[in-house]
Amino acid sequence: MLKEVARNNLGRVLQSSASLFLVLNTKISRYIINQKEALCGSLPVKFKIAYRYNIMDQTVKADTTHVQGYTAFDVETPNRQQHFICSIGLVHVEPGKEPISVYYLVNPEETFDEANISIHGIRPVDVKGAPTFLEVWDQISDWFTNGIVVAHNAAFDLSVLQKTLERHELPVPDFYYTCTFEKAKKHIPYEQFGGYKLNLLCDGFQIPLAHHHNALDDAMACATLYENLVSQYGCSDEDIRVYRYTGIKEDRARDKASDQALNTLHGLLLGIGFDRMFLPAERDALSAWVQEHHAPQPNDIRTCRNAIIAALEDGVLTRQEHENLVRLSYAAASCGTQFCITTQATQLLMGILDGISCDGIIQDEEASRLMEWMREYDYLNGFYPYDKMFELLIPMLEDQHIDAEEQSLLLSQIQQILHPVAVSSGIQYEGSTFCLTGDFSHGTKEEVGERIIALGGSIAGGVSKKVDYVVVGGQGSEKWSFGNYGGKVKRALELIEQGAKIEIIGEDALFDD
């Protein structure tokens, strides 16, 4: 039924798409126009504001009823992990309207591989200051639920999109989609064009493709190819499919949680050992980690728990016991597969900060060894809270001594990082935008959202500068001592550092009245 609806309404779209302007959203310019490095790049399409593009000069005989339009899109990735997007190009066509093309450079908040750079030409400097995926998705998400999604080798682009949405804790929508690669393979002999790559098919159909692997040019070429294929070969039931996401399996979610727990444990143990002393407050921090993970856990967490319990049984943590725990936690954390390298390192840093601050004292040696660690992990440059701590430590360590005032400032800043949920002085619902994250105690996330809407607020799926409040579910609050907050809180903290007026509050603040 879904396929039939999509197929029967394709004609309206195609009939309206001849000789159209594809207007590039001018907001992309602001992210790169002031960067000399980007201006010298090999992708001049980034700077084109608008140009005429003839999608198709033929029509398709098809019924027209329900589905309104289609969106051709393409993504480029910064590295071999298919969980991140560094650019996305889209061409959106609706019947009776001028088509729109948009191109976004996206800050993937992740490192770049040279192999990927050699393909698309996008470097870290190009995305510095660009919007994150959360901000971009807020602008384009409606296009993925209205009409048909079109991609060349859709399996790749849709997989990257899904994994990126998962990483940002955003819902993956259901939508119609079709793949021009598969359709071409179905109808065109391999020998005719020498293969089914986008550039080969564009050459064969005489479709302009100015810069292959520029996401916008690829999306535009895909749109043109799509209409040519439908014009020549029609649209069958097999062409239109339904993309339906069934969600992360429970065991995978547990794996993710255990990876995070082990990363922060390893950091905690490193931080505790920076001053080479093991005080009661530090032993208490390890005991708190054990208590937090008392529920049934994977084998590696149980092993770490049992080792910590054994080490603390006599009330003393020796240097040898600490070294053994460091090695054990490192081995366990190194087996993690659920997070990218920067997320792993950030979780490690959160644990370290907890470890050096839990006794309420930051020694000169602790500050120096923290800076050594940060220099070793300098690929976290540009990420929160790495930048925050680095900026604080640089002037403090000029004289190789942390005085009482500096120590107080460091401890205060670390506590803000580890415990970002504020005690709200009063919530303004009317006209305010809320983003919800975590597991809620006062009902489901949807029910909490309904309460906010009833009081005059609105709900956003992701965190952007437009959000006024990020509400953290109360069920996960006990984990915050180890920095186990999710991507939405992290993004809120980053935006706050940039001057955004976002307040991070606990769930209970909504029900204090």
Secondary structure, DSSP 8 states (H G I E B T S, - for coil): -HHHHHHHTHHHHHHT-SSEEEEE-GGGGGGTTT-HHHHTSS-GGGG--EEEE---S-------SS---EEEEEEE-SSSSTT--SEEEEEEE-TTS--EEEEEE-B-SS---HHHHHHH---HHHHTT--BHHHHHHHHGGGGTSSEEEETTHHHHHHHHHHHHHHTT-----EEEEEHHHHHHHHS-HHHHTS--HHHHHHHHT---SSTT-HHHHHHHHHHHHHHHHHHH---TTT-EEE------HHHHHHHHHHHHHHHHHHHHHHHHTTS---HHHHHHHHHHHHHT-SS--HHHHHHHHHHHHHHTTS---HHHHHHHHHHHHHHHHT--SS-HHHHHHHHHHHHHHHHHTTS---HHHHHHHHHHHHHTGGGTTSTTHHHHHHHHHHHTTTT---HHHHHHHHHHHHHHH---B--S----TT-EEEEES--SSS-HHHHHHHHHHTT-EE-SS--TT--EEEE-GGGGGGGGGT---HHHHHHHHHHHTT---EEEEGGGGG--
